[in-house]
């Protein structure tokens, strides 16, 4: 085959090289949903206690990238910003994204010819007997230098599909990084709320201990003068001891929450944390932006990551299909080979060739690799639909939780007020001898439970508000400081 024929073949191949086998990926359409619940609610109930404000759901409003600032807590803002700069999980996700981007650049190199430079020198002596010569032939040096070029023509677009697959993998890692940012910020916020709730429970328990201590002191004075029996004193002492026994468990949970916050900052637990959190220092956001359902698939990092995996699986079908078809490689070399000095007249050497490879029989390997790629695509499509359903469920759950939380705060606030009034009345009536000590003890225990339940209900509203922001995607598209993910 002469050079003209090879060039003609290459031109003919290039005319059909625009064909890429396998499916062309298209983004799945968003679900046809008008809302997140059969009966949407525009706002929650309100209660006349701290953290009991009504919350409005603003449909169609965009979410700020720094959504945690809506809690108006400077300590929370400070600790989240520090966590974003030092968290090891984020560092790992950033490095993984850069790795995927580097692999994409490496894959794009397959679109270009491979060029190699070769050089060698050999000192040798040959036998003259093979040529009918006698005597010893002189020793000589053979030098060679050449430049070789080879190029695999991407006739069926298999290389392009492989690059498409690598690009989808890089996109997946990008949204995995976005998900890591979202998870970290939400975890820091909910852990800070948990610390604030524990401090509230400890304060409420301490308040109850003070009440029971005062009551025990009064009972002891009454026992001294003979107005109450010893059983009442012992029962009150037992109730006081039980209340005090609740403190170590709460203090343990508080220490663990503090340790978790330190870990989010990428530090060891022996290092001190300057920020502290209590419910009074965190404001409940009253206006909550609520993304449209059609926007959720674009804003949730896990949905976008699942979409990237679906895209990658689609591209792999094209790669597997191209591997079953003929592969054409063009190659050529030019150089010099001489005994002595190179590049002298008559020392030039060159070659030009083409190679065609058509798989004929590999025991069904290529066929079943393509079948496997198709099934992988179907699995990715099902996983994408499941991710979308889970995302909508997360938003619906968060909205329902906020409505229930508001009702719970209102109910617990009323219960706490009623229990406190009952306790005050029971204390007066007991000292007047109108009721038994058992009734007083019951009133104390009722107030204790109502006080703790109110603190827990107030904290639940803060935690579920953060959960709603997380379920809606966290506004990562509005952030400008996350450079590694752009």
LINSUL-V840280 format. One record per helix or strand of 2 or more residues. SS is the DSSP state (a for helix, b for strand). FROM is the first residue (numbers start at 1). TO is the last residue. Records with the same first field share a line. If there is no record, write none. Layout:
BEGIN
SS->FROM-TO + FROM-TO
END
This chain:
BEGIN
a->3-16 + 67-71 + 74-86 + 88-111 + 128-131 + 158-225 + 230-264 + 279-281 + 293-299 + 301-322 + 365-431 + 437-471 + 476-478 + 483-485
b->56-59 + 114-124 + 140-153 + 287-290 + 327-339 + 348-357
END
